[in-house]
């Protein structure tokens, strides 16, 4: 693993690569222009970064100033971020999916002086609210022909295209080169590197303050645990860099090791891009893995007959082979040969769609259902699951490459303390660290608390909210419920999600919802039942499965009725709900449900950019339909 000086800051990472890992001509970034993948070297990147830094200094940007980005992943994000980081400015990224009012709030709360804007749609959002943001002095569109959107608009902030900015910067870079170097050397690990605004499942977003030390030490500790990344590895990036998971797990970890980072064109083109780029590592979210699983199962069994039998036989062999390895044993001669046949007939064809070079995928941003992890393990595709919050930079735990325990999020990374605290009495049951790891250790369940290098500096301009989550002993209270299982951390659910039924039984929605999501018929599940006699749910069916099964047109999903009342469709979904309910305790089972025509969405304010349900929003919005479910069931009884 690459060794880097302890006094590490984000801008020191890229310069360490060219000093100690690769020549500056080595490929750092890749993106697709028209039909060609274009490679960008470390030297090209550093040159552009210095040019942009010079422009920043020329317009008066100082250490500690906040600069914003609302742009999709790509080289421009890296240039802009590195340029601000090396002069001590603070990255205040904004999710491209946020509403105009949310964008306005973040620009004003952070006091952002500039904003880099990725496309015309986003620029129109920014234009509508820009004059409500007094600190904003420059709007920087990163695309051609932006003038047609701005020429007839009276804006207080100046507008300059990113290309024009770079041209101006070229004439300034030598003038400011010494100042850039001085600014970079003056950055302390304790200085603020970024503000990342929480998704806000409750209340307004809060700006999480992360320092250079938070970010770089989190990377260092994560790599000490994983230990298998190499300078020849290639990442394919598609999750938003505005989120801490992708920024750490792809951008900073890749940069720390001198890896190449390729940017996918879009989620829709991800499969195509994987086949073209042939990445060795991809960071993803559980829902993507669930979709790959569903598609593979469908393709493998849809034809029936011999093809389906071979597919299911191969999965069975893969499971036996994986379990023998996980027990620390060597597979026997017969099983080894069977696995080779399964690999040739089935597994290799699935792997080809990922480019054929994957060492592993890193899953984060939510709980990975155990059966999904096991499925990929059966194929011989390793999934390393990580856990953390924006407030923890984010990694607290990650799966060890040589020791996968499905249904857990891995071992605590070095130099952190992680405790389990009784929710009611506040007694701390246990405190575990990387060095106290015991593969047989199990603990009671409670709230997960953490102390150490990963913990944020606090919430921007919100000392009271900071004090609510970081106590006097410096423990950050995550709001997640979990325990230790076989030495690894296991997440049960969010504390705020917990439902307590009328009989006092605690129901954690996430594992229950994940049980029902095993059905290929179901796309989303939202459980309700707090202070009720039983559990009910709003269920969103898989559109693809629904259309194929009932020969439905797209018009069916455009109907104004929010819920599907068709008995045949309801009964079709009920079959799987009844079957999967047998895996749950009686008090956890869905007794009544309604079928929602279309998924919960960010546009409707129902889910966050990281795909977490906004429980209070959904419960309030669909209060009548929820009451109706309980009323109908009561009448039936």
Buried (B, 14 or more C-beta within 10 A) or exposed (E): BBEBEEEBBBBBBBBBBBEEBBEBEBBBBBBBEEEEEEBBBBBBBBBBBBBBBBBBBBBEBEEEBBBBBBBBBBBBBBBBBBBBBBBBBBBBBBBBBBBBEBBBBBBBBBBBBBBBBBBBEBBBBBBBBBEBBEBBBBBBBBBEEBEEBBEEEEEEBEBBBBBBBBEBBBEBBEEBEEBBEEBBEEBEBEBBBBBBBBBBBEEEBBBBBBBBBBBBBBBBBBBEBBEBBEBEBBBBBBBBBBBBBBBBBBBBBBBBBBBBBBBBBEEEEBBBBBEBBBBBBBBBBBBBBBBBBBBBBEBBBEEEEEBEEBBBBBBEBBBBBBBBBEEEEEBEEEBEEBBEBBBEBBBEBBBEBBBEBBBBBBBBBBBBBBBBBBBBBBBBBBBBBBBBBBBBBBBBBBBBBEBBBBBBBBBBBBBBBBBBBEEEEEEBBBBBBBEEBEEEBEBEBBBBBBBBBBBBBBBBBBEEBBEEBBEEEEBBBBBBBBBBBBBBBBBBBBBEBBBEBEEEBBBBBBBBBBBBBBBBBBBBBBBBBBEBBBBBBBBBBBBBBBBEBEEBEEEBBEEEEBBBEEEEBBEBBBEBBEEBBEEBEEBBBBBBBBBBBBBBEBEEBBBBBBBBBBBEBBBEBBEEBBEBBBEEBEEEE
